[in-house]
Amino acid sequence: MNKKKYIYSILLNTIVLLSTIIIVYNGVTSGAGKGQVGIYLSGPAYFIPYTVDSNVLCALASLVMIVFSIRCLMNKKSTIPKWATTFKLAGATSLSLTFIVVTIFLGPIQVLQGRSYFNMFAGEMIFLHLLNPLIAAYSIMFIEKENKLDKKDHIIALIPTIIYAIVYTTMVVILKRWVDFYYFTFGGRYYLIPIVYIFILSIIYFTTKLFIKKHNKK
């Protein structure tokens, strides 16, 4: 990466980091209304939705990238470590799933329920559902190209989503502690969850593959 790309990386990652900090702070202290997941959330419960968790994950990865990019600007011999790039890939991958699920699944459900498709992008959701995912995807594909990514990184990037899927299934289907706020059971049809998960994992697998391909391209 050259000096210009380090600066771009810092700017883009700062947008993701600051927007997430502000939105999550407001959400934890004031709560998220029903427009986001159909239930009211505040305090620790604000971290239940994948949208929030994926943005927090990417914000942490962005913080790491900011620190190392500044170090590289100050010391020409410094480089961004491979693990930091892999971390950013995991964050970008998770955010890409948020964007895709919102645009092709949750948005249309809003319409079927008599609400506006663009409710999913109202207020702070414009960052969590749209801008942050696009910024993260752009930066990992075209800016933060210092380290070459491989199949191992591909697998690591999928782990956060797999962990969330296990937790979501446990809390919704087995323990019944959460409502199915992502409508993956289509109104209690629990047998559909494996099909939904296969579809979701396929999307995130090929999205991550695209990220890595663009990232490694010189």
HUMOWO-V356815 format. One record per backbone hydrogen bond with DSSP energy under -0.5 kcal/mol. NH is the residue of the N-H (numbers start at 1). CO is the residue of the C=O. If there is no record, write none. Layout:
nh->[NH;NH]
co->[CO;CO]
This chain:
nh->[6;7;8;9;10;11;12;13;14;15;16;17;18;19;20;21;22;23;24;25;26;27;28;29;30;31;31;32;36;37;37;38;41;43;45;46;47;48;53;54;55;56;57;58;59;60;61;62;63;64;65;66;67;68;69;70;71;72;73;74;75;78;81;84;85;86;87;88;89;90;91;92;93;94;95;96;97;98;99;100;101;102;103;104;105;106;107;109;110;111;112;113;114;115;119;120;121;122;125;126;127;128;129;130;131;132;133;134;135;136;137;138;139;140;141;142;143;143;144;145;154;155;156;157;158;158;159;159;160;162;163;164;165;166;167;168;169;170;171;172;173;174;175;176;177;178;181;183;186;189;190;192;193;196;197;198;199;200;201;202;203;204;205;206;207;208;209;210;211;212;213;214;215;216;217]
co->[2;3;4;5;6;7;8;9;10;11;12;13;14;15;16;17;18;19;20;21;22;23;24;25;26;26;27;41;33;33;39;34;32;28;42;43;44;45;49;50;51;52;53;54;55;56;57;58;59;60;61;62;63;64;65;66;67;68;69;70;71;75;79;81;81;82;83;84;85;86;87;88;89;90;91;92;93;94;95;96;97;98;99;100;101;101;102;105;106;107;108;109;111;110;116;117;118;119;122;123;124;124;125;125;126;127;127;130;131;132;133;134;135;136;137;138;138;139;139;143;150;151;152;153;154;155;155;156;156;158;159;160;161;162;163;164;165;166;167;168;169;169;170;170;171;171;179;180;183;185;188;189;190;192;193;194;195;196;197;198;199;200;201;202;203;204;205;206;207;208;209;210;211;212;213]
